[in-house]
Amino acid sequence: SQELEQSPQSLIVQEGKNLTINCTSSKTLYGLYWYKQKYGEGLIFLMMLQKGGEEKSHEKITAKLDEKKQQSSLHITASQPSHAGIYLCGPPVSVILKGMEYGNKLVFGAGTILRVKS
Amino acid sequence: GAGVSQSPSNKVTEKGKDVELRCDPISGHTALYWYRQSLGQGLEFLIYFQGNSAPDKSGLPSDRFSAERTGGSVSTLTIQRTQQEDSAVYLCASSSATSGGDTQYFGPGTRLTVL
């Protein structure tokens, strides 16, 4: 089975500082989702990466999937208190029944807790 | 609706009681997922619906857990004879995928506490 490891487990940064969260898979990733979760809320979709070397940005958050497709990094530039939360990475895993693909379920890592001090 | 909604937002129950958790997916989304998030652990997949049928029930922890979906829309997750280890946040997600990958949009979750 595929194992995901996120690092660091938790992170405290001063507002305005940059930070990076890593997600490493034991197997090749054929896609990877990044979500953010705030306490008491559901998961907010950030980005999805599929191709080796792919990089996507949204506002001050940039995510990249390495060429070997086994590691992804999420980088936040000039962090703000609104960035605080739990960041989760996870690949889609196909739901296959009797040889037919029915969609995907998500398998997440344990998450990285980010706190931003103002 | 505008997003995935879940009810109740919080549920406190006594050990041994049955509970029902409800999920209203985004209108038109055919795929619906239930996940569980326990304290200190990541998200755990429970069950997946495509329309009203559940091709993947592999994540249901025991036969005390069941789920149904009617009219291709609302889904209920039922836990019978609740145990303390059932305490968790139960998250529902929906997507428009009929096959292949598509983004899953999550509801705010139901926090279940079993005393």
Interface residues (C-beta under 8 A of the other chain):
Chain A: G31 Y33 Y35 G40 E41 G42 L43 I44 F45 M48 Q50 L88 G90 P92 V95 L97 M100 E101 Y102 G103 N104 K105 L106 V107 F108 G109 A110 G111
Chain B: V4 Q6 A31 Y33 Y35 Q41 G42 L43 F45 Y48 Q50 P55 D56 G59 L91 A93 S95 A97 T98 S99 G100 G101 D102 T103 Q104 Y105 F106 G107 P108 G109 R111
